[in-house]
Amino acid sequence: MSERLMANITAPPAGGQGSQRVMYARGAGAHGVFVTEHAMTAYTKACFLQTTGQQTPVLVRFSTVFHGKGSPEAVRDPRCFAVKLHTQEGRYDIIGSHIPVSVRETAKFQEVEQALRPSSDTNEQNPSRYWELLTQMPESVHMLTWLFGNEGTPVSYRQMNGHSVQACKWINAEGAEVYVKYMWKSKQGARYFTPDEMAAMQASDYSHATRDLYAAIENGEYPQWELHVQVMTLEAADRLPFDPLDPTKIWPEEQFPFIQVGTMTLNQNPINYFGEVEKAVFSAEAIVPGIESAGMPRREAGAVQTNDFAQAGERIRLMQGSDYDWLVHNLISDLQQVPHETQLRAVRSFCRADVPLGKQLAAGLGIDLEHEPEG
């Protein structure tokens, strides 16, 4: 998601309590505290990261992205992970997703958002509509390996990680700048539904994730997330074979290891849910001194597109056992609902990422690649 789009992803309803968000409508939230455990003075002058033991109040809102207010919480959908830190120097909002990558351009994300919304006639998602669009966006393949892996269906809000997706810039007291990406690592562990488990939960409880978060806090089982950051110098960014500000890309952990910064604990349920959580505004423009937007991608789109399939392929080849099997199963199950031409484009895109996966998808969809016209 681009920063300009993310600035408004959790904007409040325009009217009274009867109004609803169009996106990010199905969610839950709570209050808590972030404790800085490792001072980040070498990288940023942001006030809440200067001293070990500093405590900063937070409000967090989790939500599905594309499904509506009345949808089940057990769905295949990115989860928005929005954190509002009430610092001594003002509000700082970190807006991200449980999936670490997205699509590249604001306009394209808005098209994806429209395609993934329920159809106006059936009030259900239409696979033909969104696959028609996604198969014409080669950079979406990396995101699709996450969304159609079981990572696309988290068991609960407590048991999922959060990623900033978009990099930001940290500036220290001497004016030195670095690029940074955030990850909220769940101390409850990250767990995901299989399709059968997801269907069973949909049948039994439409609001399981909201109930789970509320009950855990009420019972004193306060959920926690460790905040980790990856730090990249501007010089290192110039040497990479891909654009580090491209939201379709992950920064290699072996080159840019995660540094633990602190721990967030959610320990207070809202008293007035609508007033405290649903009306909360989260904005990428809500920043504090020492933190800035990283700006737009550093390289022309055409130069980046040669790398559109590399990280997707690496991720696919690292999958083992049931994780890989479920990716294949989930993709075939969804693509079986779309026209042949769209299936063929999808198969060819996945072949460019990983030939064995592409061939498995073709076999599962009854496509003979050797006898299909070039396209």
Beta strands, then each sheet from edge to edge (+ up, - down):
strand 1: 27-36
strand 2: 55-64
strand 3: 79-87
strand 4: 90-97
strand 5: 162-163
strand 6: 168-171
strand 7: 177-186
strand 8: 224-233
strand 9: 259-268
strand 10: 291-293
sheet 1: 4+ 3- 2+ 1- 9+ 8- 7+ 5-
sheet 2: 4+ 3- 2+ 1- 9+ 8- 7+ 6- 10+
end
